[in-house]
Amino acid sequence: MIVKQEVIDAIHLMRRIGADTQRCEVKKSVQELPRNLPETISA
């Protein structure tokens, strides 16, 4: 199970380095965050 703080920390790290990491890959949102965002987070 993913802990909310882990997601927040990962986002801060990727923003700081300006790129994805080996552990996390991100996609650009065209308009807004999807309502099913928690369902799209996978291992």
Backbone bond lengths (Angstrom), bond angles and torsions (degrees), N, CA, C in turn:
res aa  C-N    CA-C-N  psi(-1)  N-CA   C-N-CA  omega(-1)  CA-C   N-CA-C  phi
1 M - - - 1.460 - - 1.528 108.81 -
2 I 1.299 116.23 136.44 1.459 121.87 179.96 1.527 109.16 -86.19
3 V 1.308 115.35 132.21 1.457 121.76 178.75 1.523 108.41 -91.32
4 K 1.333 115.87 137.34 1.461 121.47 -177.43 1.524 112.10 -51.53
5 Q 1.319 118.29 -42.71 1.459 121.15 -178.45 1.527 111.18 -64.44
6 E 1.326 118.23 -33.55 1.466 121.12 177.56 1.528 110.60 -63.15
7 V 1.318 116.56 -40.37 1.462 121.15 178.49 1.524 110.20 -65.68
8 I 1.311 116.66 -45.06 1.458 121.15 179.07 1.527 110.38 -60.97
9 D 1.332 117.21 -45.38 1.466 121.41 179.13 1.527 111.02 -61.51
10 A 1.336 117.03 -42.08 1.466 121.02 179.98 1.527 110.92 -64.00
11 I 1.318 117.04 -40.74 1.472 121.07 178.56 1.523 110.13 -63.42
12 H 1.327 117.23 -45.29 1.465 120.68 178.96 1.526 110.95 -60.39
13 L 1.330 117.04 -43.00 1.460 120.72 -179.97 1.527 110.85 -62.56
14 M 1.334 117.26 -47.50 1.461 119.85 -177.98 1.521 111.65 -66.35
15 R 1.316 117.60 -34.55 1.468 119.64 175.32 1.520 110.74 -66.11
16 R 1.324 116.25 -39.69 1.463 120.74 -178.77 1.530 111.51 -66.12
17 I 1.344 117.11 -42.69 1.462 119.61 -178.55 1.526 112.41 -88.19
18 G 1.337 116.63 -14.23 1.457 120.52 177.25 1.514 114.84 74.29
19 A 1.345 116.55 26.66 1.465 119.58 -178.27 1.519 110.51 -160.90
20 D 1.344 114.95 167.56 1.457 121.28 171.86 1.522 108.94 -67.76
21 T 1.314 115.81 169.52 1.456 120.96 173.02 1.523 108.10 -119.99
22 Q 1.322 116.88 173.01 1.463 119.24 176.88 1.518 110.80 -64.42
23 R 1.303 116.87 -28.26 1.460 121.28 -178.61 1.532 112.56 -83.72
24 C 1.321 117.39 -32.34 1.468 121.11 -174.27 1.524 111.15 -129.58
25 E 1.314 114.69 138.91 1.462 121.46 173.86 1.521 106.86 -122.54
26 V 1.301 116.74 136.89 1.462 119.89 -179.45 1.524 110.38 -120.31
27 K 1.301 114.87 156.24 1.458 122.57 176.46 1.523 108.15 -121.50
28 K 1.299 116.02 151.11 1.463 120.85 178.19 1.522 109.17 -80.84
29 S 1.307 115.86 135.37 1.454 121.55 176.17 1.522 108.55 -89.83
30 V 1.318 116.71 130.53 1.457 120.85 -178.09 1.524 111.19 -73.52
31 Q 1.332 116.86 -43.58 1.457 119.34 -177.45 1.523 112.62 -119.23
32 E 1.324 116.87 -58.89 1.458 120.63 -176.86 1.522 108.92 -154.63
33 L 1.323 116.02 172.12 1.454 119.48 178.38 1.524 110.17 -67.11
34 P 1.328 117.02 139.65 1.462 118.49 178.02 1.527 111.15 -69.42
35 R 1.308 116.42 149.07 1.469 120.63 179.22 1.518 111.56 -64.20
36 N 1.322 116.32 -28.67 1.458 120.23 -178.25 1.533 111.86 -94.60
37 L 1.318 117.86 29.00 1.462 121.71 -177.33 1.523 112.90 -51.53
38 P 1.335 120.27 -48.05 1.473 118.36 179.79 1.526 112.85 -57.12
39 E 1.315 118.36 -32.41 1.455 122.17 179.96 1.530 112.03 -72.22
40 T 1.331 116.96 -22.41 1.460 119.67 -177.28 1.527 112.77 -88.55
41 I 1.325 116.97 -8.43 1.456 121.01 177.60 1.523 107.40 -82.51
42 S 1.335 116.21 123.50 1.460 119.91 -178.36 1.519 110.83 -132.50
43 A 1.303 114.23 166.61 1.470 119.98 -179.76 1.513 110.17 -82.16
